[in-house]
Amino acid sequence: MLITNARLLNEGQITEGDLLIHHGRIAKIAASITAPAGVPVLDAGGKLLMPGMIDDQVHFREPGLTHKGHLASESAAAAAGGITSFMEMPNTIPNTTTRQALADKYALAAGKCYGNYAFHFGGANDNLEEIKRLKPGDAPSVKVFMGASTGNMLVDDPATLEGIFAHSPLPILTHCEDTPSIKANEAAARAKYGEEVPQEEHWRIRNHEACYKSTELAVGLAKKHGTRLHVLHLTTARELRFFEAGPIEKKKITVEACVHHLFLNDSYYASRGSLIKCNPAVKNEGDRAALVQAVRDNVIDIIATDHAPHTAIEKAQSFWKAPSGLPLVQYALPVLFALVQRGEMTLEQLVQKVCHAPAIRFGVQERGFLREGYRADLTLVDLDATTTARNADVLSLCGWTPFDGMTFPARIAGTWVNGHHVWDGSQILGPARGERLILA
């Protein structure tokens, strides 16, 4: 396919021109390209053409939790949202804490995914020897839950933590919340409210101190052992002190923020309740504004989703029973374009944080940029249109969005994965075309 009359957003610049796709790759980028014989032409009409988003943090729930979502449903929702590659978390059932479970997951994904895929390996209190046997390219990282998690994946043994940070052959990802602090806050909330805890107490239970203590521990271990560390979903202004500004290529310790933490604050609990309950929690406006500033200052390196669907019935339960997690992939980019419209980040910063930086951090080969010879993973964005998030339009299996009824100032007009047109602005096209990501 030849895409003409586009505004190409890539590597800090916006240029006008055409882009030719051939055999799944970007064959040519130029101010004007004549279509080869028989090649279909799509006139972009001045719309924005950018690399497809690489989401390094999703929970697509397969295997074991497929009543919430599965690889096909969630990757289709991601494609509709302009996300062309994803990295899925290990807290499925069974947990991805053995090399055999990792191999099984890759086999399961083949032919099912509308985007390209990789799977993080999970750390546990009893799998250090498995971690040592991993090889570069097996997975993007070893994910360490340093706060409460499902199954056997809370790594709370100090010796095991030391061992993982000292010996992991892959970068380490951390979910940083201090479990003893959270447990103490939960006990205090029960004493005050009993079973009827208001949903807005969530960010006070999983509070600033719980996040700070855990992040301090993770960064301290990484500096001690020279570990390649990536801290996920930062939520507080105070934690920013552990991270430095600068280009991601020069950093051994990196950090990310998630779309919902950059957009929402505690005022939304009154109207959205458990629909915005997530771990770590949405904090206050001061924290949100500090995270946005850190994106602008190049302290925060990556923006991701932490997409984590639950059924509407599950989320409608009382405070103690409603699970944490939000379905986010379908509307993540429109939300970020709203931040651009508000002047909180630039278009160039957006594509750096969601396309270029994830590719660089995890060694994703030939993706994340508009470059001749690279795989044609592309997202076309209409900045003159709007997107209203509606539960009825959600492609995720759960069928709801925390943004229901909100309107955002952009529309995903097209998505290409490996050169195949998989989203045309209104529907998913053709079979799943995703491939396993090749990682350096």
FISEMAR-635946 format. One record per residue (C-alpha): x, y, z. Coordinates in nm, 2 decimals, m for minus. Layout:
pt px=X py=Y pz=Z;
...
This chain:
pt px=0.00 py=0.00 pz=0.00;
pt px=0.11 py=0.36 pz=m0.06;
pt px=0.00 py=0.61 pz=0.20;
pt px=0.01 py=0.96 pz=0.05;
pt px=m0.04 py=1.32 pz=0.18;
pt px=0.04 py=1.24 pz=0.54;
pt px=0.21 py=1.44 pz=0.82;
pt px=0.47 py=1.20 pz=0.94;
pt px=0.55 py=1.23 pz=1.31;
pt px=0.89 py=1.07 pz=1.39;
pt px=1.21 py=1.13 pz=1.58;
pt px=1.12 py=1.48 pz=1.70;
pt px=1.00 py=1.61 pz=1.36;
pt px=0.68 py=1.64 pz=1.17;
pt px=0.72 py=1.63 pz=0.79;
pt px=0.48 py=1.61 pz=0.50;
pt px=0.51 py=1.32 pz=0.26;
pt px=0.43 py=0.97 pz=0.14;
pt px=0.51 py=0.62 pz=0.28;
pt px=0.53 py=0.30 pz=0.08;
pt px=0.47 py=m0.04 pz=0.24;
pt px=0.61 py=m0.34 pz=0.06;
pt px=0.63 py=m0.70 pz=0.20;
pt px=0.55 py=m0.58 pz=0.55;
pt px=0.81 py=m0.32 pz=0.57;
pt px=0.85 py=0.05 pz=0.51;
pt px=1.00 py=0.05 pz=0.16;
pt px=1.03 py=0.42 pz=0.11;
pt px=0.96 py=0.76 pz=0.27;
pt px=0.97 py=1.06 pz=0.05;
pt px=0.80 py=1.40 pz=m0.02;
pt px=0.62 py=1.23 pz=m0.31;
pt px=0.61 py=0.87 pz=m0.43;
pt px=0.46 py=0.74 pz=m0.75;
pt px=0.25 py=0.43 pz=m0.68;
pt px=0.40 py=0.11 pz=m0.83;
pt px=0.16 py=m0.07 pz=m1.07;
pt px=m0.12 py=m0.25 pz=m0.89;
pt px=m0.04 py=m0.10 pz=m0.55;
pt px=m0.34 py=0.05 pz=m0.37;
pt px=m0.32 py=0.41 pz=m0.26;
pt px=m0.46 py=0.56 pz=0.06;
pt px=m0.48 py=0.94 pz=0.07;
pt px=m0.42 py=1.03 pz=0.43;
pt px=m0.57 py=1.38 pz=0.37;
pt px=m0.32 py=1.55 pz=0.59;
pt px=m0.37 py=1.32 pz=0.89;
pt px=m0.09 py=1.23 pz=1.13;
pt px=0.11 py=0.91 pz=1.05;
pt px=0.32 py=0.78 pz=1.34;
pt px=0.48 py=0.46 pz=1.44;
pt px=0.24 py=0.22 pz=1.62;
pt px=0.25 py=0.25 pz=2.00;
pt px=0.45 py=m0.02 pz=2.18;
pt px=0.28 py=m0.09 pz=2.51;
pt px=0.53 py=m0.25 pz=2.75;
pt px=0.27 py=m0.33 pz=3.02;
pt px=m0.06 py=m0.51 pz=2.96;
pt px=m0.25 py=m0.79 pz=3.13;
pt px=m0.44 py=m0.97 pz=2.85;
pt px=m0.55 py=m1.25 pz=3.09;
pt px=m0.46 py=m1.56 pz=2.88;
pt px=m0.41 py=m1.83 pz=3.00;
pt px=m0.63 py=m1.89 pz=3.30;
pt px=m0.84 py=m1.58 pz=3.33;
pt px=m1.01 py=m1.57 pz=2.99;
pt px=m1.35 py=m1.47 pz=3.13;
pt px=m1.20 py=m1.12 pz=3.17;
pt px=m1.01 py=m1.10 pz=2.84;
pt px=m0.79 py=m1.31 pz=2.60;
pt px=m0.51 py=m1.25 pz=2.36;
pt px=m0.74 py=m1.21 pz=2.06;
pt px=m1.00 py=m0.97 pz=2.22;
pt px=m0.75 py=m0.75 pz=2.40;
pt px=m0.51 py=m0.72 pz=2.10;
pt px=m0.80 py=m0.63 pz=1.88;
pt px=m0.89 py=m0.35 pz=2.12;
pt px=m0.53 py=m0.24 pz=2.12;
pt px=m0.52 py=m0.23 pz=1.74;
pt px=m0.83 py=m0.01 pz=1.74;
pt px=m0.64 py=0.22 pz=1.98;
pt px=m0.33 py=0.24 pz=1.76;
pt px=m0.12 py=0.00 pz=1.96;
pt px=0.07 py=m0.23 pz=1.73;
pt px=0.29 py=m0.42 pz=1.98;
pt px=0.25 py=m0.52 pz=2.34;
pt px=0.44 py=m0.69 pz=2.62;
pt px=0.22 py=m0.90 pz=2.85;
pt px=0.26 py=m0.95 pz=3.22;
pt px=0.33 py=m1.29 pz=3.39;
pt px=0.05 py=m1.30 pz=3.65;
pt px=m0.17 py=m1.53 pz=3.44;
pt px=m0.27 py=m1.88 pz=3.55;
pt px=m0.03 py=m2.05 pz=3.56;
pt px=0.21 py=m1.77 pz=3.64;
pt px=0.49 py=m1.73 pz=3.39;
pt px=0.76 py=m1.82 pz=3.63;
pt px=0.92 py=m2.11 pz=3.45;
pt px=1.09 py=m2.12 pz=3.11;
pt px=0.84 py=m2.39 pz=3.01;
pt px=0.54 py=m2.17 pz=3.10;
pt px=0.70 py=m1.89 pz=2.90;
pt px=0.74 py=m2.12 pz=2.60;
pt px=0.39 py=m2.24 pz=2.63;
pt px=0.26 py=m1.88 pz=2.63;
pt px=0.45 py=m1.80 pz=2.31;
pt px=0.30 py=m2.11 pz=2.15;
pt px=m0.05 py=m2.01 pz=2.27;
pt px=m0.01 py=m1.66 pz=2.11;
pt px=0.08 py=m1.77 pz=1.77;
pt px=m0.19 py=m1.68 pz=1.52;
pt px=m0.41 py=m1.52 pz=1.78;
pt px=m0.28 py=m1.16 pz=1.82;
pt px=m0.37 py=m0.86 pz=1.62;
pt px=m0.05 py=m0.69 pz=1.74;
pt px=0.31 py=m0.81 pz=1.79;
pt px=0.38 py=m0.97 pz=2.12;
pt px=0.63 py=m1.05 pz=2.39;
pt px=0.59 py=m1.19 pz=2.74;
pt px=0.76 py=m1.08 pz=3.05;
pt px=0.90 py=m1.35 pz=3.28;
pt px=0.79 py=m1.34 pz=3.64;
pt px=1.00 py=m1.34 pz=3.95;
pt px=0.90 py=m1.54 pz=4.26;
pt px=1.05 py=m1.63 pz=4.59;
pt px=1.15 py=m1.98 pz=4.46;
pt px=1.26 py=m1.94 pz=4.10;
pt px=1.60 py=m1.76 pz=4.11;
pt px=1.77 py=m2.05 pz=3.93;
pt px=1.51 py=m2.03 pz=3.64;
pt px=1.58 py=m1.66 pz=3.61;
pt px=1.96 py=m1.72 pz=3.59;
pt px=1.90 py=m1.96 pz=3.30;
pt px=1.71 py=m1.70 pz=3.09;
pt px=1.89 py=m1.57 pz=2.78;
pt px=1.86 py=m1.22 pz=2.61;
pt px=1.56 py=m1.23 pz=2.37;
pt px=1.37 py=m1.49 pz=2.57;
pt px=1.16 py=m1.21 pz=2.73;
pt px=1.17 py=m0.83 pz=2.76;
pt px=1.24 py=m0.85 pz=3.13;
pt px=1.19 py=m1.02 pz=3.47;
pt px=0.89 py=m0.87 pz=3.64;
pt px=0.92 py=m0.83 pz=4.02;
pt px=0.61 py=m0.75 pz=4.22;
pt px=0.74 py=m0.57 pz=4.53;
pt px=0.38 py=m0.52 pz=4.65;
pt px=0.08 py=m0.75 pz=4.68;
pt px=0.02 py=m0.97 pz=4.38;
pt px=m0.16 py=m1.29 pz=4.28;
pt px=m0.04 py=m1.64 pz=4.33;
pt px=0.33 py=m1.69 pz=4.42;
pt px=0.45 py=m1.36 pz=4.26;
pt px=0.50 py=m1.14 pz=4.56;
pt px=0.88 py=m1.13 pz=4.60;
pt px=0.91 py=m1.04 pz=4.97;
pt px=1.21 py=m1.25 pz=5.07;
pt px=1.51 py=m1.02 pz=5.10;
pt px=1.77 py=m1.28 pz=5.00;
pt px=1.57 py=m1.36 pz=4.69;
pt px=1.53 py=m0.99 pz=4.60;
pt px=1.91 py=m0.95 pz=4.63;
pt px=1.96 py=m1.26 pz=4.41;
pt px=1.73 py=m1.14 pz=4.14;
pt px=1.88 py=m0.80 pz=4.12;
pt px=2.23 py=m0.94 pz=4.13;
pt px=2.19 py=m1.22 pz=3.88;
pt px=1.91 py=m1.15 pz=3.63;
pt px=2.04 py=m1.16 pz=3.27;
pt px=1.74 py=m0.95 pz=3.16;
pt px=1.63 py=m0.60 pz=3.27;
pt px=1.41 py=m0.60 pz=3.59;
pt px=1.06 py=m0.44 pz=3.59;
pt px=0.92 py=m0.36 pz=3.93;
pt px=0.57 py=m0.29 pz=4.07;
pt px=0.66 py=m0.08 pz=4.37;
pt px=0.43 py=m0.08 pz=4.67;
pt px=0.52 py=m0.17 pz=5.02;
pt px=0.29 py=m0.45 pz=5.15;
pt px=0.33 py=m0.39 pz=5.53;
pt px=0.24 py=m0.03 pz=5.48;
pt px=m0.07 py=m0.12 pz=5.28;
pt px=m0.18 py=m0.39 pz=5.53;
pt px=m0.15 py=m0.13 pz=5.82;
pt px=m0.36 py=0.12 pz=5.62;
pt px=m0.62 py=m0.15 pz=5.54;
pt px=m0.65 py=m0.24 pz=5.91;
pt px=m0.71 py=0.13 pz=5.99;
pt px=m0.97 py=0.16 pz=5.72;
pt px=m1.16 py=m0.15 pz=5.84;
pt px=m1.15 py=m0.01 pz=6.20;
pt px=m1.30 py=0.32 pz=6.07;
pt px=m1.55 py=0.20 pz=5.81;
pt px=m1.59 py=m0.18 pz=5.85;
pt px=m1.70 py=m0.34 pz=5.52;
pt px=m1.84 py=m0.01 pz=5.38;
pt px=m1.52 py=0.16 pz=5.28;
pt px=m1.57 py=0.45 pz=5.03;
pt px=m1.40 py=0.39 pz=4.70;
pt px=m1.20 py=0.72 pz=4.74;
pt px=m1.02 py=0.57 pz=5.03;
pt px=m0.82 py=0.35 pz=4.79;
pt px=m0.55 py=0.61 pz=4.73;
pt px=m0.52 py=0.67 pz=5.10;
pt px=m0.47 py=0.30 pz=5.17;
pt px=m0.22 py=0.25 pz=4.89;
pt px=m0.07 py=0.58 pz=4.97;
pt px=0.24 py=0.79 pz=4.89;
pt px=0.45 py=0.63 pz=5.17;
pt px=0.38 py=0.27 pz=5.05;
pt px=0.50 py=0.37 pz=4.70;
pt px=0.80 py=0.57 pz=4.81;
pt px=0.94 py=0.30 pz=5.04;
pt px=0.92 py=0.03 pz=4.78;
pt px=1.07 py=0.25 pz=4.50;
pt px=1.35 py=0.35 pz=4.73;
pt px=1.43 py=m0.02 pz=4.79;
pt px=1.42 py=m0.11 pz=4.42;
pt px=1.64 py=0.18 pz=4.31;
pt px=1.88 py=0.11 pz=4.60;
pt px=1.91 py=m0.26 pz=4.50;
pt px=1.96 py=m0.16 pz=4.14;
pt px=2.24 py=0.08 pz=4.22;
pt px=2.40 py=m0.17 pz=4.45;
pt px=2.42 py=m0.44 pz=4.19;
pt px=2.44 py=m0.24 pz=3.87;
pt px=2.10 py=m0.37 pz=3.76;
pt px=1.91 py=m0.26 pz=3.45;
pt px=1.59 py=m0.15 pz=3.63;
pt px=1.26 py=m0.01 pz=3.49;
pt px=1.01 py=0.11 pz=3.74;
pt px=0.65 py=0.08 pz=3.63;
pt px=0.35 py=0.30 pz=3.67;
pt px=0.49 py=0.58 pz=3.90;
pt px=0.21 py=0.77 pz=4.08;
pt px=0.36 py=1.02 pz=4.32;
pt px=0.56 py=1.34 pz=4.30;
pt px=0.78 py=1.23 pz=4.58;
pt px=0.92 py=0.92 pz=4.40;
pt px=1.05 py=1.14 pz=4.12;
pt px=1.36 py=1.22 pz=4.33;
pt px=1.50 py=0.87 pz=4.25;
pt px=1.52 py=0.93 pz=3.88;
pt px=1.72 py=1.16 pz=3.65;
pt px=1.64 py=1.36 pz=3.35;
pt px=1.81 py=1.28 pz=3.02;
pt px=1.79 py=1.06 pz=2.71;
pt px=1.68 py=0.70 pz=2.77;
pt px=1.98 py=0.57 pz=2.58;
pt px=2.21 py=0.68 pz=2.86;
pt px=2.01 py=0.55 pz=3.15;
pt px=2.04 py=0.22 pz=3.33;
pt px=1.75 py=0.30 pz=3.56;
pt px=1.43 py=0.41 pz=3.39;
pt px=1.08 py=0.49 pz=3.48;
pt px=0.74 py=0.51 pz=3.33;
pt px=0.40 py=0.66 pz=3.39;
pt px=0.06 py=0.52 pz=3.28;
pt px=m0.20 py=0.70 pz=3.08;
pt px=m0.47 py=0.70 pz=3.35;
pt px=m0.22 py=0.84 pz=3.61;
pt px=m0.14 py=1.13 pz=3.37;
pt px=m0.50 py=1.21 pz=3.31;
pt px=m0.71 py=1.12 pz=3.62;
pt px=m0.68 py=1.24 pz=3.98;
pt px=m0.86 py=1.17 pz=4.31;
pt px=m1.16 py=1.39 pz=4.21;
pt px=m1.28 py=1.12 pz=3.97;
pt px=m1.34 py=0.87 pz=4.25;
pt px=m1.67 py=1.05 pz=4.33;
pt px=m1.82 py=0.98 pz=3.98;
pt px=m1.62 py=0.67 pz=3.87;
pt px=m1.57 py=0.48 pz=4.20;
pt px=m1.43 py=0.13 pz=4.15;
pt px=m1.40 py=0.19 pz=3.78;
pt px=m1.08 py=0.38 pz=3.84;
pt px=m0.96 py=0.15 pz=4.12;
pt px=m0.61 py=0.03 pz=4.02;
pt px=m0.28 py=m0.05 pz=4.18;
pt px=m0.09 py=0.17 pz=4.24;
pt px=m0.38 py=0.40 pz=4.29;
pt px=m0.47 py=0.72 pz=4.11;
pt px=m0.34 py=1.00 pz=4.34;
pt px=m0.41 py=1.37 pz=4.38;
pt px=m0.38 py=1.66 pz=4.13;
pt px=m0.04 py=1.76 pz=4.26;
pt px=0.09 py=1.42 pz=4.18;
pt px=m0.07 py=1.41 pz=3.84;
pt px=0.07 py=1.75 pz=3.75;
pt px=0.42 py=1.64 pz=3.87;
pt px=0.41 py=1.33 pz=3.65;
pt px=0.32 py=1.54 pz=3.35;
pt px=0.60 py=1.78 pz=3.42;
pt px=0.84 py=1.48 pz=3.45;
pt px=0.73 py=1.37 pz=3.11;
pt px=0.81 py=1.71 pz=2.97;
pt px=1.15 py=1.72 pz=3.15;
pt px=1.25 py=1.38 pz=3.02;
pt px=1.26 py=1.23 pz=3.37;
pt px=0.98 py=0.99 pz=3.29;
pt px=1.10 py=0.78 pz=3.00;
pt px=0.80 py=0.57 pz=2.88;
pt px=0.42 py=0.60 pz=2.88;
pt px=0.22 py=0.27 pz=2.89;
pt px=m0.13 py=0.15 pz=2.99;
pt px=m0.12 py=m0.13 pz=3.24;
pt px=m0.43 py=m0.25 pz=3.07;
pt px=m0.60 py=m0.49 pz=3.31;
pt px=m0.96 py=m0.59 pz=3.24;
pt px=m1.21 py=m0.73 pz=3.49;
pt px=m1.58 py=m0.80 pz=3.43;
pt px=m1.83 py=m0.53 pz=3.50;
pt px=m1.99 py=m0.75 pz=3.76;
pt px=m1.66 py=m0.79 pz=3.94;
pt px=m1.59 py=m0.42 pz=3.94;
pt px=m1.94 py=m0.34 pz=4.07;
pt px=m1.87 py=m0.52 pz=4.40;
pt px=m1.80 py=m0.35 pz=4.73;
pt px=m1.47 py=m0.19 pz=4.81;
pt px=m1.29 py=m0.49 pz=4.95;
pt px=m1.42 py=m0.72 pz=4.68;
pt px=m1.39 py=m0.51 pz=4.36;
pt px=m1.06 py=m0.60 pz=4.19;
pt px=m0.80 py=m0.34 pz=4.09;
pt px=m0.73 py=m0.28 pz=3.72;
pt px=m0.87 py=m0.09 pz=3.42;
pt px=m0.92 py=m0.17 pz=3.05;
pt px=m0.72 py=0.10 pz=2.87;
pt px=m0.57 py=0.01 pz=2.54;
pt px=m0.85 py=0.12 pz=2.31;
pt px=m0.86 py=0.48 pz=2.43;
pt px=m0.50 py=0.53 pz=2.56;
pt px=m0.38 py=0.73 pz=2.26;
pt px=m0.69 py=0.96 pz=2.24;
pt px=m0.64 py=1.04 pz=2.61;
pt px=m0.28 py=1.13 pz=2.55;
pt px=m0.38 py=1.35 pz=2.25;
pt px=m0.61 py=1.53 pz=2.50;
pt px=m0.30 py=1.61 pz=2.71;
pt px=m0.14 py=1.74 pz=2.40;
pt px=m0.44 py=1.96 pz=2.32;
pt px=m0.42 py=2.10 pz=2.68;
pt px=m0.05 py=2.19 pz=2.63;
pt px=0.07 py=1.93 pz=2.88;
pt px=0.30 py=1.76 pz=2.63;
pt px=0.39 py=1.79 pz=2.27;
pt px=0.32 py=1.56 pz=1.98;
pt px=0.69 py=1.49 pz=1.95;
pt px=0.71 py=1.40 pz=2.32;
pt px=0.41 py=1.17 pz=2.29;
pt px=0.56 py=0.96 pz=2.01;
pt px=0.90 py=0.95 pz=2.19;
pt px=0.74 py=0.81 pz=2.51;
pt px=0.50 py=0.56 pz=2.35;
pt px=0.69 py=0.45 pz=2.04;
pt px=1.07 py=0.52 pz=2.03;
pt px=1.15 py=0.48 pz=2.40;
pt px=0.99 py=0.14 pz=2.46;
pt px=1.18 py=0.01 pz=2.15;
pt px=1.50 py=0.14 pz=2.28;
pt px=1.46 py=0.02 pz=2.64;
pt px=1.37 py=m0.33 pz=2.55;
pt px=1.58 py=m0.38 pz=2.24;
pt px=1.28 py=m0.42 pz=2.01;
pt px=1.42 py=m0.48 pz=1.66;
pt px=1.31 py=m0.28 pz=1.36;
pt px=1.00 py=m0.13 pz=1.52;
pt px=0.90 py=0.19 pz=1.70;
pt px=1.02 py=0.43 pz=1.43;
pt px=0.93 py=0.54 pz=1.08;
pt px=1.24 py=0.43 pz=0.90;
pt px=1.30 py=0.27 pz=0.57;
pt px=1.35 py=m0.11 pz=0.61;
pt px=1.17 py=m0.12 pz=0.94;
pt px=0.85 py=m0.32 pz=0.99;
pt px=0.54 py=m0.13 pz=0.89;
pt px=0.37 py=m0.09 pz=1.22;
pt px=0.18 py=0.24 pz=1.17;
pt px=m0.09 py=0.44 pz=1.33;
pt px=m0.29 py=0.71 pz=1.14;
pt px=m0.45 py=0.98 pz=1.36;
pt px=m0.71 py=1.23 pz=1.27;
pt px=m0.66 py=1.54 pz=1.49;
pt px=m0.96 py=1.71 pz=1.33;
pt px=m1.20 py=1.45 pz=1.46;
pt px=m1.30 py=1.34 pz=1.81;
pt px=m1.35 py=1.01 pz=1.99;
pt px=m1.62 py=0.96 pz=2.25;
pt px=m1.55 py=0.66 pz=2.46;
pt px=m1.85 py=0.44 pz=2.50;
pt px=m1.90 py=0.11 pz=2.67;
pt px=m2.09 py=m0.02 pz=2.37;
pt px=m1.79 py=0.04 pz=2.14;
pt px=m1.54 py=m0.14 pz=2.36;
pt px=m1.37 py=m0.43 pz=2.19;
pt px=m1.21 py=m0.57 pz=2.51;
pt px=m1.40 py=m0.87 pz=2.63;
pt px=m1.50 py=m0.69 pz=2.96;
pt px=m1.72 py=m0.45 pz=2.76;
pt px=m1.66 py=m0.13 pz=2.96;
pt px=m1.42 py=0.16 pz=2.98;
pt px=m1.34 py=0.40 pz=3.28;
pt px=m1.37 py=0.68 pz=3.03;
pt px=m1.73 py=0.61 pz=2.93;
pt px=m1.90 py=0.93 pz=2.81;
pt px=m1.58 py=1.13 pz=2.78;
pt px=m1.48 py=1.29 pz=2.44;
pt px=m1.12 py=1.32 pz=2.33;
pt px=m0.97 py=1.54 pz=2.05;
pt px=m0.84 py=1.27 pz=1.82;
pt px=m0.95 py=0.96 pz=1.63;
pt px=m0.75 py=0.65 pz=1.54;
pt px=m0.82 py=0.64 pz=1.17;
pt px=m0.60 py=0.34 pz=1.08;
pt px=m0.36 py=0.09 pz=1.21;
pt px=m0.11 py=m0.13 pz=1.02;
pt px=0.07 py=m0.43 pz=1.17;
pt px=0.35 py=m0.58 pz=0.97;
pt px=0.22 py=m0.39 pz=0.67;
pt px=m0.13 py=m0.53 pz=0.70;
pt px=m0.42 py=m0.28 pz=0.75;
pt px=m0.59 py=m0.42 pz=1.06;
pt px=m0.80 py=m0.12 pz=1.17;
pt px=m0.97 py=0.13 pz=0.93;
pt px=m1.12 py=0.37 pz=1.19;
pt px=m1.44 py=0.17 pz=1.24;
pt px=m1.36 py=m0.20 pz=1.24;
pt px=m1.10 py=m0.47 pz=1.27;
pt px=m0.99 py=m0.60 pz=0.93;
pt px=m0.88 py=m0.95 pz=0.83;
pt px=m0.71 py=m1.22 pz=1.04;
pt px=m0.47 py=m1.16 pz=1.32;
pt px=m0.13 py=m1.06 pz=1.18;
pt px=0.08 py=m1.02 pz=1.49;
pt px=0.43 py=m1.17 pz=1.52;
pt px=0.66 py=m1.24 pz=1.82;
pt px=0.88 py=m0.94 pz=1.89;
pt px=1.25 py=m0.99 pz=1.82;
pt px=1.44 py=m0.85 pz=2.12;
pt px=1.81 py=m0.77 pz=2.14;
